[in-house]
């Protein structure tokens, strides 16, 4: 009878570990947010900063260098380019623009 009581008084370790595992998974999803790391496609007008044999090299508003194939534009022209960036950078796009506007606004 004593052995039955000690078995019933043991804490449910498996249930506790399951709850801790689920809570950790939920916390990681909301802190790491994997959907912000996945690359997303962006199409924007980039300013050509150089021309090469492969095409034109342009600079995006986000500060990325983009190679546009089969491009015959000259330095200083604007061309449309499609490229991939992490979603995190795209989500922070308006924050960067707002910071730049604060510097310019008197």
Order of alpha helices (4+ residues) and beta strands (2+ residues): alpha-alpha-beta-beta-beta-beta-alpha-alpha
